[in-house]
Amino acid sequence: MIAKESERIRSILSETEECLISMMENFLKKRYPDRQEDFYIRARMLYMITDRVSRDILCVGTARQKKDYMELLADEIMHYTFEL
């Protein structure tokens, strides 16, 4: 029973991840219509970076460090999304 529920949860998470990646891919295609790029890969990279770093932020010791870490993450997302 627990194994079935665990598998179901993993399936839901996977579907959600793919949906979020697809949304980001569509955004990037609209943002850069003239570029010949694999937007799926860029969107997937952005999602994975955000997901893994967000988890790591939870492990940082002080509130100030977490704040700094979140600001750096936001800067990286802006850079990779909007090339600022």
Buried (B, 14 or more C-beta within 10 A) or exposed (E): EEEEEEEEEEEEEEEEBEEBBBEBBEBBBEEBEEEEEEBBEBBBEBBEBBEEBEEEBEEBEEEEEBEEBBEEBEEBBEEBBEEE
